[in-house]
């Protein structure tokens, strides 16, 4: 199983391109370590969830390029990318990852701001007189 697997994950406006190779479990995001790029523990746990469920922690090296969005969207995009890469590697992982909701692209996006309003739904203060 010495093949390279490429996968893409998206969340909000973030896009993660994931390269999965057999290795020792080193994860680099945009040339930095996982702990350096994602300082919040909850994001790191979220990203590693597909590997933990598939019992493949420490078996693969992951190189990821993440662009767009904020830190939370990037973490979600990376999680989806890793999950998709694992399914490409072995179709059996689909049975584990699908029920956990790790293969579903979260469709929620930021609603656009409307003219004549303060934000997407918030309006300017109404004055009767």
OpenMM code with the backbone's topology and positions (N, CA, C; nanometers):
from openmm import Vec3, app, unit

residues = "UNK UNK UNK UNK UNK UNK UNK UNK UNK UNK UNK UNK UNK UNK UNK UNK UNK UNK UNK UNK UNK UNK UNK UNK UNK UNK UNK UNK UNK UNK UNK UNK UNK UNK UNK UNK UNK UNK UNK UNK UNK UNK UNK UNK UNK UNK UNK UNK UNK UNK UNK UNK UNK UNK UNK UNK UNK UNK UNK UNK UNK UNK UNK UNK UNK UNK UNK UNK UNK UNK UNK UNK UNK UNK UNK UNK UNK UNK UNK UNK UNK UNK UNK UNK UNK UNK UNK UNK UNK UNK UNK UNK UNK UNK UNK UNK UNK UNK UNK UNK UNK UNK UNK UNK UNK UNK UNK UNK UNK UNK UNK UNK UNK UNK UNK UNK UNK UNK UNK UNK UNK UNK UNK UNK UNK UNK UNK UNK UNK".split()
positions = [
    Vec3(0.0832, -0.1206, 0.0000),
    Vec3(0.0000, 0.0000, 0.0000),
    Vec3(0.0867, 0.1257, 0.0000),
    Vec3(0.1789, 0.1352, -0.0900),
    Vec3(0.2652, 0.2529, -0.0936),
    Vec3(0.2173, 0.3509, -0.2002),
    Vec3(0.0879, 0.3802, -0.1962),
    Vec3(0.0348, 0.4748, -0.2933),
    Vec3(-0.0024, 0.6061, -0.2255),
    Vec3(0.0001, 0.7101, -0.3069),
    Vec3(-0.0320, 0.8436, -0.2575),
    Vec3(-0.1789, 0.8704, -0.2879),
    Vec3(-0.2513, 0.9207, -0.1883),
    Vec3(-0.3937, 0.9484, -0.2068),
    Vec3(-0.4182, 1.0974, -0.1916),
    Vec3(-0.4892, 1.1550, -0.2882),
    Vec3(-0.5247, 1.2969, -0.2870),
    Vec3(-0.6735, 1.3105, -0.2628),
    Vec3(-0.7125, 1.4044, -0.1767),
    Vec3(-0.8541, 1.4284, -0.1494),
    Vec3(-0.8742, 1.5764, -0.1184),
    Vec3(-0.9975, 1.6208, -0.1376),
    Vec3(-1.0324, 1.7597, -0.1119),
    Vec3(-1.1468, 1.7659, -0.0121),
    Vec3(-1.1360, 1.8589, 0.0822),
    Vec3(-1.2438, 1.8817, 0.1776),
    Vec3(-1.2793, 2.0294, 0.1774),
    Vec3(-1.4090, 2.0593, 0.1944),
    Vec3(-1.4528, 2.1986, 0.1972),
    Vec3(-1.5453, 2.2212, 0.3157),
    Vec3(-1.5408, 2.3416, 0.3708),
    Vec3(-1.6322, 2.3829, 0.4777),
    Vec3(-1.6399, 2.5346, 0.4755),
    Vec3(-1.7611, 2.5905, 0.4758),
    Vec3(-1.7816, 2.7347, 0.4624),
    Vec3(-1.7076, 2.7822, 0.3372),
    Vec3(-1.6082, 2.8683, 0.3502),
    Vec3(-1.5330, 2.9102, 0.2312),
    Vec3(-1.3916, 2.8530, 0.2317),
    Vec3(-1.3638, 2.7597, 0.3218),
    Vec3(-1.2300, 2.7002, 0.3318),
    Vec3(-1.2193, 2.5765, 0.2438),
    Vec3(-1.1019, 2.5570, 0.1854),
    Vec3(-1.0742, 2.4403, 0.1017),
    Vec3(-0.9447, 2.3766, 0.1503),
    Vec3(-0.9481, 2.2449, 0.1716),
    Vec3(-0.8289, 2.1715, 0.2155),
    Vec3(-0.7949, 2.0649, 0.1128),
    Vec3(-0.6716, 2.0688, 0.0627),
    Vec3(-0.6219, 1.9646, -0.0264),
    Vec3(-0.5315, 1.8749, 0.0572),
    Vec3(-0.5672, 1.7471, 0.0646),
    Vec3(-0.5000, 1.6526, 0.1539),
    Vec3(-0.4227, 1.5491, 0.0730),
    Vec3(-0.2973, 1.5248, 0.1131),
    Vec3(-0.2138, 1.4198, 0.0539),
    Vec3(-0.1850, 1.3188, 0.1636),
    Vec3(-0.2328, 1.1949, 0.1429),
    Vec3(-0.2178, 1.0880, 0.2421),
    Vec3(-0.1138, 0.9887, 0.1908),
    Vec3(-0.0076, 0.9688, 0.2669),
    Vec3(0.0960, 0.8724, 0.2293),
    Vec3(0.1265, 0.7832, 0.3487),
    Vec3(0.1621, 0.6572, 0.3263),
    Vec3(0.1998, 0.5707, 0.4384),
    Vec3(0.3214, 0.6286, 0.5098),
    Vec3(0.3195, 0.6277, 0.6417),
    Vec3(0.4295, 0.6877, 0.7172),
    Vec3(0.4154, 0.6679, 0.8668),
    Vec3(0.4586, 0.7691, 0.9408),
    Vec3(0.4658, 0.7563, 1.0864),
    Vec3(0.3607, 0.8379, 1.1614),
    Vec3(0.2743, 0.9081, 1.0901),
    Vec3(0.1703, 0.9861, 1.1564),
    Vec3(0.1995, 1.1343, 1.1644),
    Vec3(0.2972, 1.1826, 1.0883),
    Vec3(0.3293, 1.3252, 1.0880),
    Vec3(0.2246, 1.4014, 1.0073),
    Vec3(0.1722, 1.5085, 1.0654),
    Vec3(0.0708, 1.5893, 0.9979),
    Vec3(0.1247, 1.7307, 0.9819),
    Vec3(0.1339, 1.7760, 0.8563),
    Vec3(0.1779, 1.9128, 0.8296),
    Vec3(0.0678, 1.9863, 0.7549),
    Vec3(0.0405, 2.1080, 0.7998),
    Vec3(-0.0615, 2.1926, 0.7386),
    Vec3(0.0071, 2.3208, 0.6928),
    Vec3(0.0061, 2.3456, 0.5634),
    Vec3(0.0723, 2.4627, 0.5043),
    Vec3(0.2185, 2.4747, 0.5505),
    Vec3(0.2869, 2.3616, 0.5574),
    Vec3(0.4278, 2.3600, 0.5950),
    Vec3(0.4549, 2.3694, 0.7439),
    Vec3(0.3506, 2.3750, 0.8258),
    Vec3(0.3657, 2.3827, 0.9708),
    Vec3(0.3052, 2.2580, 1.0354),
    Vec3(0.3450, 2.2308, 1.1590),
    Vec3(0.2894, 2.1142, 1.2286),
    Vec3(0.1422, 2.1406, 1.2640),
    Vec3(0.0696, 2.0328, 1.2914),
    Vec3(-0.0728, 2.0450, 1.3245),
    Vec3(-0.0934, 2.1311, 1.4491),
    Vec3(-0.0139, 2.1077, 1.5533),
    Vec3(-0.0262, 2.1832, 1.6781),
    Vec3(0.0094, 2.3296, 1.6621),
    Vec3(0.0986, 2.3578, 1.5693),
    Vec3(0.1400, 2.4959, 1.5443),
    Vec3(0.0321, 2.5711, 1.4666),
    Vec3(-0.0267, 2.5050, 1.3668),
    Vec3(-0.1257, 2.5704, 1.2810),
    Vec3(-0.2615, 2.5826, 1.3505),
    Vec3(-0.3011, 2.4789, 1.4254),
    Vec3(-0.4281, 2.4797, 1.4986),
    Vec3(-0.3987, 2.4774, 1.6488),
    Vec3(-0.3856, 2.5950, 1.7127),
    Vec3(-0.3505, 2.5985, 1.8547),
    Vec3(-0.4633, 2.5526, 1.9478),
    Vec3(-0.5870, 2.5515, 1.8990),
    Vec3(-0.7011, 2.5133, 1.9829),
    Vec3(-0.7176, 2.3616, 1.9822),
    Vec3(-0.7209, 2.3045, 2.1015),
    Vec3(-0.7285, 2.1584, 2.1177),
    Vec3(-0.8528, 2.0986, 2.0523),
    Vec3(-0.9665, 2.1672, 2.0604),
    Vec3(-1.0919, 2.1165, 2.0028),
    Vec3(-1.0796, 2.0985, 1.8519),
    Vec3(-1.0104, 2.1909, 1.7848),
    Vec3(-0.9912, 2.1792, 1.6398),
    Vec3(-0.9023, 2.0593, 1.6070),
    Vec3(-0.7975, 2.0398, 1.6856),
    Vec3(-0.7070, 1.9263, 1.6611),
    Vec3(-0.7797, 1.7934, 1.6805),
    Vec3(-0.8626, 1.7843, 1.7844),
    Vec3(-0.9405, 1.6619, 1.8092),
    Vec3(-1.0363, 1.6359, 1.6940),
    Vec3(-1.1000, 1.7427, 1.6468),
    Vec3(-1.1948, 1.7347, 1.5359),
    Vec3(-1.1257, 1.6829, 1.4098),
    Vec3(-1.0058, 1.7316, 1.3836),
    Vec3(-0.9307, 1.6920, 1.2644),
    Vec3(-0.8879, 1.5454, 1.2720),
    Vec3(-0.8480, 1.5000, 1.3901),
    Vec3(-0.7973, 1.3637, 1.4063),
    Vec3(-0.9077, 1.2595, 1.4229),
    Vec3(-1.0325, 1.3024, 1.4343),
    Vec3(-1.1453, 1.2104, 1.4548),
    Vec3(-1.1558, 1.1006, 1.3483),
    Vec3(-1.1452, 1.1317, 1.2171),
    Vec3(-1.1542, 1.0232, 1.1172),
    Vec3(-1.0447, 0.9173, 1.1353),
    Vec3(-0.9237, 0.9605, 1.1699),
    Vec3(-0.8131, 0.8657, 1.1898),
    Vec3(-0.8383, 0.7768, 1.3119),
    Vec3(-0.8945, 0.8367, 1.4193),
    Vec3(-0.9217, 0.7603, 1.5406),
    Vec3(-1.0322, 0.6577, 1.5174),
    Vec3(-1.1377, 0.6969, 1.4475),
    Vec3(-1.2483, 0.6044, 1.4219),
    Vec3(-1.2055, 0.4893, 1.3315),
    Vec3(-1.1150, 0.5182, 1.2375),
    Vec3(-1.0678, 0.4153, 1.1442),
    Vec3(-0.9487, 0.3364, 1.2004),
    Vec3(-0.9057, 0.3676, 1.3229),
    Vec3(-0.7907, 0.3023, 1.3869),
    Vec3(-0.6651, 0.3088, 1.3001),
    Vec3(-0.6372, 0.4268, 1.2441),
    Vec3(-0.5203, 0.4439, 1.1581),
    Vec3(-0.4281, 0.5544, 1.2094),
    Vec3(-0.4387, 0.5885, 1.3377),
    Vec3(-0.3529, 0.6922, 1.3954),
    Vec3(-0.2085, 0.6432, 1.3931),
    Vec3(-0.1193, 0.7239, 1.3375),
    Vec3(0.0220, 0.6884, 1.3318),
    Vec3(0.0628, 0.6030, 1.2132),
    Vec3(-0.0316, 0.5714, 1.1256),
    Vec3(-0.0001, 0.4876, 1.0091),
    Vec3(0.0262, 0.5692, 0.8833),
    Vec3(-0.0231, 0.6929, 0.8804),
    Vec3(-0.0117, 0.7743, 0.7589),
    Vec3(0.0462, 0.9115, 0.7888),
    Vec3(0.1241, 0.9611, 0.6941),
    Vec3(0.1687, 1.0998, 0.6974),
    Vec3(0.0673, 1.1802, 0.6187),
    Vec3(0.0302, 1.2962, 0.6706),
    Vec3(-0.0683, 1.3811, 0.6037),
    Vec3(-0.0060, 1.5165, 0.5767),
    Vec3(-0.0068, 1.5560, 0.4493),
    Vec3(0.0347, 1.6896, 0.4094),
    Vec3(-0.0892, 1.7600, 0.3572),
    Vec3(-0.1201, 1.8751, 0.4115),
    Vec3(-0.2413, 1.9456, 0.3711),
    Vec3(-0.2105, 2.0899, 0.3359),
    Vec3(-0.2805, 2.1389, 0.2346),
    Vec3(-0.2758, 2.2798, 0.1981),
    Vec3(-0.4153, 2.3340, 0.2216),
    Vec3(-0.4273, 2.4304, 0.3104),
    Vec3(-0.5584, 2.4841, 0.3466),
    Vec3(-0.5632, 2.6316, 0.3105),
    Vec3(-0.6693, 2.6723, 0.2405),
    Vec3(-0.6864, 2.8121, 0.2014),
    Vec3(-0.8284, 2.8574, 0.2312),
    Vec3(-0.8450, 2.9868, 0.2476),
    Vec3(-0.9772, 3.0470, 0.2628),
    Vec3(-1.0382, 3.0257, 0.3996),
    Vec3(-1.1380, 3.1075, 0.4301),
    Vec3(-1.2140, 3.0928, 0.5531),
    Vec3(-1.1349, 3.1249, 0.6773),
    Vec3(-1.1909, 3.0865, 0.7904),
    Vec3(-1.1266, 3.1079, 0.9196),
    Vec3(-1.0742, 2.9770, 0.9736),
    Vec3(-1.0289, 2.9784, 1.0965),
    Vec3(-0.9644, 2.8604, 1.1550),
    Vec3(-1.0633, 2.7449, 1.1735),
    Vec3(-1.1872, 2.7764, 1.2095),
    Vec3(-1.2876, 2.6725, 1.2318),
    Vec3(-1.3285, 2.6064, 1.1003),
    Vec3(-1.3494, 2.6873, 0.9980),
    Vec3(-1.3836, 2.6336, 0.8659),
    Vec3(-1.2708, 2.5507, 0.8082),
    Vec3(-1.1471, 2.5939, 0.8310),
    Vec3(-1.0312, 2.5203, 0.7815),
    Vec3(-1.0178, 2.3856, 0.8508),
    Vec3(-1.0462, 2.3825, 0.9820),
    Vec3(-1.0414, 2.2566, 1.0560),
    Vec3(-1.1471, 2.1596, 1.0032),
    Vec3(-1.2667, 2.2102, 0.9761),
    Vec3(-1.3737, 2.1261, 0.9213),
    Vec3(-1.3409, 2.0750, 0.7817),
    Vec3(-1.2804, 2.1602, 0.7007),
    Vec3(-1.2413, 2.1207, 0.5654),
    Vec3(-1.1340, 2.0123, 0.5697),
    Vec3(-1.0390, 2.0277, 0.6601),
    Vec3(-0.9310, 1.9296, 0.6737),
    Vec3(-0.9856, 1.7954, 0.7213),
    Vec3(-1.0804, 1.7991, 0.8138),
    Vec3(-1.1420, 1.6748, 0.8628),
    Vec3(-1.2118, 1.5996, 0.7499),
    Vec3(-1.2870, 1.6715, 0.6674),
    Vec3(-1.3561, 1.6088, 0.5544),
    Vec3(-1.2560, 1.5540, 0.4540),
    Vec3(-1.1490, 1.6288, 0.4280),
    Vec3(-1.0463, 1.5829, 0.3346),
    Vec3(-0.9797, 1.4545, 0.3811),
    Vec3(-0.9483, 1.4458, 0.5103),
    Vec3(-0.8859, 1.3249, 0.5657),
    Vec3(-0.9824, 1.2066, 0.5568),
    Vec3(-1.1089, 1.2307, 0.5901),
    Vec3(-1.2097, 1.1242, 0.5842),
    Vec3(-1.2258, 1.0721, 0.4417),
    Vec3(-1.2299, 1.1619, 0.3441),
    Vec3(-1.2434, 1.1211, 0.2038),
    Vec3(-1.1207, 1.0433, 0.1565),
    Vec3(-1.0030, 1.0851, 0.2021),
    Vec3(-0.8797, 1.0155, 0.1650),
    Vec3(-0.8791, 0.8732, 0.2207),
    Vec3(-0.9258, 0.8562, 0.3434),
    Vec3(-0.9309, 0.7233, 0.4040),
    Vec3(-1.0264, 0.6315, 0.3289),
    Vec3(-1.1391, 0.6860, 0.2825),
    Vec3(-1.2358, 0.6065, 0.2066),
    Vec3(-1.1763, 0.5655, 0.0714),
    Vec3(-1.0979, 0.6551, 0.0106),
    Vec3(-1.0295, 0.6193, -0.1154),
    Vec3(-0.9311, 0.5059, -0.0920),
    Vec3(-0.8659, 0.5084, 0.0232),
    Vec3(-0.7681, 0.4061, 0.0576),
    Vec3(-0.8361, 0.2700, 0.0749),
    Vec3(-0.9432, 0.2668, 0.1527),
    Vec3(-1.0144, 0.1422, 0.1803),
    Vec3(-1.1638, 0.1723, 0.1926),
    Vec3(-1.2416, 0.1127, 0.1072),
    Vec3(-1.3866, 0.1374, 0.1026),
    Vec3(-1.4565, 0.0919, 0.2312),
    Vec3(-1.3936, 0.0032, 0.3079),
    Vec3(-1.4510, -0.0446, 0.4341),
    Vec3(-1.4654, 0.0679, 0.5370),
    Vec3(-1.3801, 0.1707, 0.5264),
    Vec3(-1.3870, 0.2819, 0.6211),
    Vec3(-1.5162, 0.3613, 0.6069),
    Vec3(-1.5814, 0.3499, 0.4914),
    Vec3(-1.7069, 0.4234, 0.4684),
    Vec3(-1.8129, 0.3832, 0.5717),
    Vec3(-1.8168, 0.2545, 0.6064),
    Vec3(-1.9154, 0.2033, 0.7032),
    Vec3(-1.8956, 0.2632, 0.8425),
    Vec3(-1.7715, 0.3019, 0.8724),
    Vec3(-1.7407, 0.3610, 1.0030),
    Vec3(-1.7619, 0.5123, 1.0001),
    Vec3(-1.7147, 0.5774, 0.8924),
    Vec3(-1.7139, 0.7232, 0.8854),
    Vec3(-1.8495, 0.7836, 0.8492),
    Vec3(-1.9289, 0.7130, 0.7667),
    Vec3(-2.0592, 0.7663, 0.7246),
    Vec3(-2.1544, 0.7849, 0.8424),
    Vec3(-2.1744, 0.6840, 0.9297),
    Vec3(-2.2649, 0.7040, 1.0440),
    Vec3(-2.2196, 0.8146, 1.1395),
    Vec3(-2.0896, 0.8390, 1.1456),
    Vec3(-2.0375, 0.9448, 1.2331),
    Vec3(-2.0542, 1.0825, 1.1698),
    Vec3(-2.1013, 1.0869, 1.0447),
    Vec3(-2.1257, 1.2141, 0.9759),
    Vec3(-1.9996, 1.2800, 0.9236),
    Vec3(-1.8925, 1.2035, 0.9054),
    Vec3(-1.7653, 1.2609, 0.8635),
    Vec3(-1.7492, 1.2691, 0.7122),
    Vec3(-1.8411, 1.2104, 0.6365),
    Vec3(-1.8303, 1.2152, 0.4907),
    Vec3(-1.9311, 1.3124, 0.4294),
    Vec3(-2.0069, 1.3803, 0.5145),
    Vec3(-2.1074, 1.4748, 0.4662),
    Vec3(-2.0499, 1.6150, 0.4651),
    Vec3(-2.0602, 1.6814, 0.3515),
    Vec3(-2.0135, 1.8191, 0.3367),
    Vec3(-2.1157, 1.9082, 0.4049),
    Vec3(-2.0725, 1.9851, 0.5050),
    Vec3(-2.1633, 2.0745, 0.5768),
    Vec3(-2.2065, 2.1866, 0.4820),
    Vec3(-2.3354, 2.1935, 0.4461),
    Vec3(-2.3783, 2.2894, 0.3439),
    Vec3(-2.3988, 2.4317, 0.3940),
    Vec3(-2.3879, 2.4528, 0.5256),
    Vec3(-2.4173, 2.5856, 0.5795),
    Vec3(-2.3136, 2.6886, 0.5354),
    Vec3(-2.3631, 2.7984, 0.4802),
    Vec3(-2.2772, 2.9069, 0.4356),
    Vec3(-2.3266, 3.0365, 0.4989),
    Vec3(-2.2415, 3.1370, 0.4988),
    Vec3(-2.2794, 3.2668, 0.5528),
    Vec3(-2.3817, 3.3307, 0.4596),
    Vec3(-2.4908, 3.3788, 0.5189),
    Vec3(-2.5953, 3.4442, 0.4395),
    Vec3(-2.5485, 3.5842, 0.4005),
    Vec3(-2.5781, 3.6233, 0.2805),
    Vec3(-2.5306, 3.7521, 0.2337),
    Vec3(-2.6026, 3.8679, 0.2991),
    Vec3(-2.5336, 3.9810, 0.3101),
    Vec3(-2.5911, 4.1028, 0.3655),
    Vec3(-2.6862, 4.1626, 0.2626),
    Vec3(-2.8020, 4.2096, 0.3100),
    Vec3(-2.8983, 4.2727, 0.2199),
    Vec3(-2.8902, 4.4241, 0.2316),
    Vec3(-2.9182, 4.4928, 0.1204),
    Vec3(-2.9165, 4.6396, 0.1211),
    Vec3(-3.0315, 4.6904, 0.2067),
    Vec3(-3.0117, 4.8056, 0.2687),
    Vec3(-3.1146, 4.8626, 0.3554),
    Vec3(-3.1192, 4.7960, 0.4920),
    Vec3(-3.0233, 4.7068, 0.5182),
    Vec3(-3.0178, 4.6385, 0.6476),
    Vec3(-2.8752, 4.6452, 0.7005),
    Vec3(-2.8650, 4.6264, 0.8332),
    Vec3(-2.7343, 4.6326, 0.8975),
    Vec3(-2.6481, 4.5107, 0.8637),
    Vec3(-2.7121, 4.3915, 0.8703),
    Vec3(-2.6434, 4.2659, 0.8391),
    Vec3(-2.7379, 4.1820, 0.7533),
    Vec3(-2.7197, 4.0501, 0.7528),
    Vec3(-2.8033, 3.9642, 0.6699),
    Vec3(-2.9509, 3.9719, 0.7105),
    Vec3(-2.9761, 3.9688, 0.8420),
    Vec3(-3.1144, 3.9740, 0.8896),
    Vec3(-3.1414, 4.0900, 0.9831),
    Vec3(-3.0365, 4.1394, 1.0506),
    Vec3(-3.0549, 4.2514, 1.1428),
    Vec3(-3.0870, 4.3785, 1.0631),
    Vec3(-3.1865, 4.4538, 1.1157),
    Vec3(-3.2244, 4.5767, 1.0456),
    Vec3(-3.1765, 4.6982, 1.1231),
    Vec3(-3.1790, 4.8123, 1.0586),
    Vec3(-3.1491, 4.9369, 1.1269),
    Vec3(-3.2622, 4.9650, 1.2240),
    Vec3(-3.2333, 5.0404, 1.3288),
    Vec3(-3.3344, 5.0698, 1.4294),
    Vec3(-3.4498, 5.1470, 1.3676),
    Vec3(-3.5717, 5.1002, 1.3981),
    Vec3(-3.6924, 5.1641, 1.3432),
    Vec3(-3.7342, 5.2786, 1.4341),
    Vec3(-3.7666, 5.3921, 1.3738),
    Vec3(-3.8133, 5.5069, 1.4501),
    Vec3(-3.9482, 5.5490, 1.3961),
    Vec3(-4.0512, 5.5460, 1.4824),
    Vec3(-4.1844, 5.5810, 1.4399),
    Vec3(-4.1954, 5.7330, 1.4162),
    Vec3(-4.1261, 5.8102, 1.4994),
    Vec3(-4.1299, 5.9561, 1.4847),
    Vec3(-3.9923, 6.0123, 1.4713),
] * unit.nanometer
topology = app.Topology()
chain = topology.addChain("A")
for resn in residues:
    res = topology.addResidue(resn, chain)
    for name in ("N", "CA", "C"):
        topology.addAtom(name, app.Element.getBySymbol(name[0]), res)
